[in-house]
Amino acid sequence: MPRTAQITRLKPGKRTDIRRENESLIRRAAEKVFAEAGFGGATMQLIADLAGLPKANLHYYFPTKEALYRRVVQDIFEIWLNAAACFDNAKGPVDGIGAYIDAKMEISRRHPDGSKVWASEVMHGAPVIQDYLETTLRDWTDGRIAVIQTWIDSGKMAPVNPRHLLYMLWATTQHYADFGHQIETLNDGGPLTDQQWREAKESVKAVILRGIGAG
């Protein structure tokens, strides 16, 4: 049974909102269970217990554990996609990459379980979402590489390999979620404060942007 306390249920408003509320409860509970137990160790019963719903409700909204798992993975990826929108209208790397670092680290702060689910899946060879990596993630990555290459070609940053720059950005920002327990242990056993998060973001931006000749 996950260590996290039972998901707090929201008070439903209109009847038409009940479905949305139940789906949200299930997805948040699933995110926590998958993060702690992995796909293999998670069960629909564990998720139902954490959500405070009958197991039959889970199967009504998500017929299989794999369908629910893929939805959790899709949720965190869509959040990451929204964060990357800052690339599209940025004038250069200071604005684009700086805003991306801010957004990704805030996601690590607000959605650590989703990041852990993604990391665990990939470290195990992506047995469930390999098709997702080969399509959606690849297309997204190629698009961001093109933007970074444009900045390089226009002399706004050093001629680094855009792909490896992205890998570095992911590794650094997602570290704060995937290794949150380690960070808390080294922080006298407590989570980072608002001030510490601001300092972390500024430190990461300073190192990355100066390293690519844009800071």
Contacts in CASP RR format, 6 or more apart in sequence:
PFRMAT RR
TARGET T0000
AUTHOR 0000-0000-0000
METHOD contacts of the structure
MODEL  1
MPRTAQITRLKPGKRTDIRRENESLIRRAAEKVFAEAGFGGATMQLIADL
AGLPKANLHYYFPTKEALYRRVVQDIFEIWLNAAACFDNAKGPVDGIGAY
IDAKMEISRRHPDGSKVWASEVMHGAPVIQDYLETTLRDWTDGRIAVIQT
WIDSGKMAPVNPRHLLYMLWATTQHYADFGHQIETLNDGGPLTDQQWREA
KESVKAVILRGIGAG
1 46 0 8 1.000
1 49 0 8 1.000
2 32 0 8 1.000
2 33 0 8 1.000
2 36 0 8 1.000
2 37 0 8 1.000
2 46 0 8 1.000
2 50 0 8 1.000
3 36 0 8 1.000
4 32 0 8 1.000
4 36 0 8 1.000
4 50 0 8 1.000
6 49 0 8 1.000
6 50 0 8 1.000
6 51 0 8 1.000
6 52 0 8 1.000
7 25 0 8 1.000
7 28 0 8 1.000
7 29 0 8 1.000
7 32 0 8 1.000
7 50 0 8 1.000
7 51 0 8 1.000
7 52 0 8 1.000
9 21 0 8 1.000
9 25 0 8 1.000
9 52 0 8 1.000
10 21 0 8 1.000
10 24 0 8 1.000
10 25 0 8 1.000
12 18 0 8 1.000
12 21 0 8 1.000
19 61 0 8 1.000
22 53 0 8 1.000
22 57 0 8 1.000
22 61 0 8 1.000
23 61 0 8 1.000
25 51 0 8 1.000
25 52 0 8 1.000
25 53 0 8 1.000
26 47 0 8 1.000
26 51 0 8 1.000
26 53 0 8 1.000
26 57 0 8 1.000
26 58 0 8 1.000
26 61 0 8 1.000
26 62 0 8 1.000
26 68 0 8 1.000
27 68 0 8 1.000
27 71 0 8 1.000
27 72 0 8 1.000
27 75 0 8 1.000
28 51 0 8 1.000
29 47 0 8 1.000
29 48 0 8 1.000
29 50 0 8 1.000
29 51 0 8 1.000
29 52 0 8 1.000
30 42 0 8 1.000
30 47 0 8 1.000
30 51 0 8 1.000
30 68 0 8 1.000
30 69 0 8 1.000
30 71 0 8 1.000
30 72 0 8 1.000
31 72 0 8 1.000
31 75 0 8 1.000
31 76 0 8 1.000
31 111 0 8 1.000
31 113 0 8 1.000
31 114 0 8 1.000
31 117 0 8 1.000
32 50 0 8 1.000
32 113 0 8 1.000
33 42 0 8 1.000
33 46 0 8 1.000
33 47 0 8 1.000
33 50 0 8 1.000
34 42 0 8 1.000
34 69 0 8 1.000
34 72 0 8 1.000
34 113 0 8 1.000
34 114 0 8 1.000
34 117 0 8 1.000
34 120 0 8 1.000
35 112 0 8 1.000
35 113 0 8 1.000
35 114 0 8 1.000
35 116 0 8 1.000
35 117 0 8 1.000
35 120 0 8 1.000
37 46 0 8 1.000
38 117 0 8 1.000
38 120 0 8 1.000
39 65 0 8 1.000
39 66 0 8 1.000
39 69 0 8 1.000
39 120 0 8 1.000
39 121 0 8 1.000
39 127 0 8 1.000
39 128 0 8 1.000
42 65 0 8 1.000
42 69 0 8 1.000
43 65 0 8 1.000
44 55 0 8 1.000
44 58 0 8 1.000
44 59 0 8 1.000
44 65 0 8 1.000
44 68 0 8 1.000
45 55 0 8 1.000
47 58 0 8 1.000
47 68 0 8 1.000
48 54 0 8 1.000
48 55 0 8 1.000
48 57 0 8 1.000
48 58 0 8 1.000
51 58 0 8 1.000
58 68 0 8 1.000
62 68 0 8 1.000
62 71 0 8 1.000
66 128 0 8 1.000
69 117 0 8 1.000
69 128 0 8 1.000
70 128 0 8 1.000
70 129 0 8 1.000
70 132 0 8 1.000
72 114 0 8 1.000
72 117 0 8 1.000
73 117 0 8 1.000
73 118 0 8 1.000
73 121 0 8 1.000
73 128 0 8 1.000
73 129 0 8 1.000
73 132 0 8 1.000
74 132 0 8 1.000
75 114 0 8 1.000
76 107 0 8 1.000
76 111 0 8 1.000
76 114 0 8 1.000
76 115 0 8 1.000
76 117 0 8 1.000
76 118 0 8 1.000
77 118 0 8 1.000
77 132 0 8 1.000
77 136 0 8 1.000
77 137 0 8 1.000
79 107 0 8 1.000
79 111 0 8 1.000
80 104 0 8 1.000
80 107 0 8 1.000
81 140 0 8 1.000
82 103 0 8 1.000
83 100 0 8 1.000
83 103 0 8 1.000
83 104 0 8 1.000
83 107 0 8 1.000
84 100 0 8 1.000
84 103 0 8 1.000
84 140 0 8 1.000
84 144 0 8 1.000
86 95 0 8 1.000
86 96 0 8 1.000
86 98 0 8 1.000
86 99 0 8 1.000
86 100 0 8 1.000
86 103 0 8 1.000
87 96 0 8 1.000
87 100 0 8 1.000
87 144 0 8 1.000
87 147 0 8 1.000
88 147 0 8 1.000
90 96 0 8 1.000
90 97 0 8 1.000
90 99 0 8 1.000
90 147 0 8 1.000
92 151 0 8 1.000
92 156 0 8 1.000
92 157 0 8 1.000
92 214 0 8 1.000
93 148 0 8 1.000
93 151 0 8 1.000
93 156 0 8 1.000
93 157 0 8 1.000
93 209 0 8 1.000
93 212 0 8 1.000
93 214 0 8 1.000
94 209 0 8 1.000
94 214 0 8 1.000
94 215 0 8 1.000
97 169 0 8 1.000
97 205 0 8 1.000
97 208 0 8 1.000
97 209 0 8 1.000
97 212 0 8 1.000
97 214 0 8 1.000
98 205 0 8 1.000
98 208 0 8 1.000
98 209 0 8 1.000
100 169 0 8 1.000
101 169 0 8 1.000
101 172 0 8 1.000
101 173 0 8 1.000
101 201 0 8 1.000
101 204 0 8 1.000
101 205 0 8 1.000
101 208 0 8 1.000
102 201 0 8 1.000
102 205 0 8 1.000
104 169 0 8 1.000
104 170 0 8 1.000
104 173 0 8 1.000
104 174 0 8 1.000
105 173 0 8 1.000
105 176 0 8 1.000
105 197 0 8 1.000
105 200 0 8 1.000
105 201 0 8 1.000
105 204 0 8 1.000
107 115 0 8 1.000
107 173 0 8 1.000
107 177 0 8 1.000
108 115 0 8 1.000
108 173 0 8 1.000
108 174 0 8 1.000
108 175 0 8 1.000
108 176 0 8 1.000
108 177 0 8 1.000
109 176 0 8 1.000
109 177 0 8 1.000
109 192 0 8 1.000
109 197 0 8 1.000
111 177 0 8 1.000
112 176 0 8 1.000
112 177 0 8 1.000
112 178 0 8 1.000
112 180 0 8 1.000
114 177 0 8 1.000
115 174 0 8 1.000
115 177 0 8 1.000
115 178 0 8 1.000
116 177 0 8 1.000
116 178 0 8 1.000
119 174 0 8 1.000
119 178 0 8 1.000
121 127 0 8 1.000
121 128 0 8 1.000
121 129 0 8 1.000
122 133 0 8 1.000
126 132 0 8 1.000
126 133 0 8 1.000
141 163 0 8 1.000
141 166 0 8 1.000
144 162 0 8 1.000
144 166 0 8 1.000
145 162 0 8 1.000
145 163 0 8 1.000
145 166 0 8 1.000
148 157 0 8 1.000
148 162 0 8 1.000
148 165 0 8 1.000
148 166 0 8 1.000
149 162 0 8 1.000
151 157 0 8 1.000
151 214 0 8 1.000
152 158 0 8 1.000
152 159 0 8 1.000
152 160 0 8 1.000
152 162 0 8 1.000
156 214 0 8 1.000
157 212 0 8 1.000
157 213 0 8 1.000
157 214 0 8 1.000
158 211 0 8 1.000
158 212 0 8 1.000
158 213 0 8 1.000
158 214 0 8 1.000
160 212 0 8 1.000
165 212 0 8 1.000
168 208 0 8 1.000
169 208 0 8 1.000
172 204 0 8 1.000
172 208 0 8 1.000
173 204 0 8 1.000
175 183 0 8 1.000
176 183 0 8 1.000
176 192 0 8 1.000
176 200 0 8 1.000
183 192 0 8 1.000
184 190 0 8 1.000
184 191 0 8 1.000
184 192 0 8 1.000
187 196 0 8 1.000
192 200 0 8 1.000
206 215 0 8 1.000
209 215 0 8 1.000
END
